Amino acid sequence: MQLQCPHCHKTNRIPDERLADEPVCGACGKAIFGGVHALDATGLQAVLSQSAVPVIIDFWAPWCGPCVGFAPTYAAAAQKFGGKVIFVKIDTEANQALGAKYNIRSIPTLAVFKGNLELGRVSGALPPKQLEEMIQQVLSKQ
């Protein structure tokens, strides 16, 4: 499988059986899956076009209280499911064109993608258990 690094955008070849081994980018050395990746339009397009695993995008803004409160829950899920899902954050204040492109009407909004195809979305800050259930549903449909 070829995955684009969300940090430096270099393409990395990773065998499917090694996805759970916390792969790092051969160019920049940063984790390809680990944690939450804050991206702009270029980075998001690169990740969506190259990723063979689901991508969950948290559309948020720094002035949004529920968004800021949800961030630790989202980060914890990224650590737990990091080898199976790519977790992305898009700051809709800094990337207003992306918010318009994806028709974001309220924040936080979580959108799930496989490639460039949106599989679903939910608005509002989810409690940890509900977020994990959503991720499990995404993974069961692969």
C-alpha positions in Angstrom: 0.0 0.0 0.0 1.2 3.5 -0.7 0.4 6.2 1.9 1.1 9.9 1.8 2.8 11.3 4.9 0.4 13.9 6.4 3.5 16.0 7.5 5.8 16.2 4.4 3.5 14.7 1.8 6.0 12.1 0.6 4.6 8.8 -0.6 5.6 5.8 1.5 5.2 2.1 0.5 3.9 0.1 3.5 3.0 -3.6 3.3 -0.6 -4.2 4.4 0.6 -6.5 7.2 2.8 -3.7 8.6 0.1 -1.1 9.0 -0.4 -1.9 12.7 3.4 -1.5 13.3 3.1 2.3 13.6 5.0 3.1 10.4 7.0 6.2 10.1 7.7 8.3 7.0 11.0 7.5 5.3 11.6 11.1 4.5 10.7 13.1 7.7 10.7 10.3 10.2 7.3 11.3 11.7 4.5 8.8 12.4 2.2 8.3 9.4 -0.8 7.2 11.6 0.0 8.2 15.1 -1.9 11.1 16.6 -4.0 13.8 15.0 -2.8 15.5 11.8 -3.6 19.2 11.3 -3.8 19.7 7.6 -4.6 22.4 5.0 -6.3 21.9 1.6 -3.1 20.5 -0.1 -2.4 18.1 2.7 -6.0 16.9 3.0 -6.3 16.2 -0.8 -3.0 14.3 -0.7 -4.1 12.1 2.2 -7.6 11.5 0.8 -6.3 10.6 -2.7 -3.6 8.2 -1.4 -5.1 6.6 1.7 -6.3 3.0 1.5 -7.6 3.2 5.1 -10.5 5.4 6.3 -9.8 9.0 7.1 -11.8 10.8 9.9 -11.8 14.6 9.6 -12.7 16.8 12.6 -13.8 20.2 11.2 -13.3 22.6 14.1 -12.4 26.2 15.0 -10.2 27.5 17.9 -13.0 29.8 19.1 -15.5 26.9 19.4 -15.8 25.7 23.0 -17.3 22.3 22.1 -14.5 21.8 19.5 -11.8 22.6 22.1 -13.5 20.3 24.6 -13.7 17.5 22.1 -10.0 17.6 21.1 -8.8 15.3 24.0 -11.4 12.7 23.1 -10.4 12.8 19.5 -6.7 12.6 20.3 -7.3 9.6 22.6 -9.2 7.8 19.8 -6.4 8.6 17.4 -3.9 6.9 19.7 -6.2 3.8 20.1 -7.1 3.3 16.5 -4.0 4.9 14.9 -3.0 1.8 12.8 -6.4 1.5 11.3 -7.7 5.0 10.7 -6.0 8.3 9.8 -7.2 11.2 12.1 -7.2 14.7 10.6 -8.2 18.1 12.0 -9.2 21.0 9.7 -9.3 24.4 11.2 -12.3 25.9 9.4 -11.3 29.4 10.5 -7.9 29.1 8.8 -9.3 27.0 5.9 -12.6 28.6 5.1 -12.6 27.3 1.6 -12.5 23.7 2.9 -15.4 24.4 5.1 -17.4 25.6 2.1 -16.2 22.8 -0.1 -17.4 20.1 2.3 -20.5 22.1 3.2 -19.7 22.4 6.9 -22.7 24.2 8.6 -21.8 23.5 12.2 -18.8 22.6 14.2 -17.5 20.3 15.3 -18.4 18.1 12.5 -16.8 14.7 11.9 -16.7 13.4 8.4 -15.5 9.9 7.4 -13.8 9.3 4.0 -12.5 6.3 2.2 -10.4 7.7 -0.7 -12.3 10.8 -2.0 -15.7 9.2 -1.1 -17.5 10.5 2.0 -19.0 7.6 3.9 -20.8 9.7 6.5 -20.7 12.6 9.0 -22.0 13.6 12.4 -22.2 17.1 13.9 -21.5 17.8 17.5 -18.9 16.7 20.1 -19.3 13.0 20.7 -18.6 11.4 24.1 -15.7 8.9 24.0 -17.9 5.8 23.9 -20.0 7.1 21.0 -16.9 8.1 19.0 -15.4 4.6 19.5 -18.7 3.0 18.3 -18.6 5.2 15.2 -15.0 4.2 14.5 -15.9 0.5 15.0 -18.7 0.8 12.5 -16.4 2.4 10.0 -13.9 -0.4 10.4 -16.5 -3.1 10.2 -17.5 -1.9 6.7 -14.0 -2.2 5.2 
